[in-house]
Amino acid sequence: MSRRTITIPAALHPRRLAWTALVLMTIAVAIWFILVPAKSLYELRSEVEDRRTELERLHQDTVQLEQRIVDLGTDQEIERIARSEYNLVYPNEEAYAVLPPPPVEDDPEATDPTN
């Protein structure tokens, strides 16, 4: 019996395959440790921008409310609110209310002027 020698190509040698696998795993882990924090950083920046936008809107609301407080401290604004919302008048003044027109019926004979 003759012994046959099987030669393995250098690219498929077990040690070379082990080193290649180790290098590929190291690269994969390095990419993982780079991409995951980068994604988190992007999400945090987006959230910070959303919060800045909300803060700016709230600041504008605060300015408007502060102006409203100043306006409510004036006699003219108090009088305007008293007249428009509470229908108050000065002594010896008369208040009139304008009523809305009555609802229009859908009956065609009711709107016909020839009847």
C-alpha positions, 0 to 999 in steps of 0.5 A, a space after each residue: 500500500 502506498 501512502 498518498 499525501 494530500 496537500 492542502 492549499 495554503 489558503 485553507 490551512 487550519 492555522 491560516 483560517 484561524 488567523 483570518 477568522 480572528 482578524 475578521 472577528 476583530 474587525 467586526 467587533 471594532 465596527 460594532 464599537 464604532 457604529 453603536 455609539 455613533 448611532 446613539 450620538 446621532 439620536 442624542 443630537 436629534 433629541 437636543 435639537 428637538 428640545 432647543 426648538 421646544 425651548 424657543 417656542 416656550 420662550 416665545 410663549 413666555 414673552 407673550 404671556 408677560 406682555 399679556 400681564 402688562 396689558 392686563 394691568 392697564 385701565 384700557 385693557 380692563 375696560 375693554 375686557 369688562 365691556 366685551 366679555 362681561 357686557 358691563 357699562 358705565 352708569 347712565 350708559 345703555 348696552 345694546 345686543 345685536 341678535 343673529 338673524 333667524 335660521 333660514 328654512 329649507 322649505 322652498 314655498 316659505 321663501 317664494 315671494 309670490 305666495 
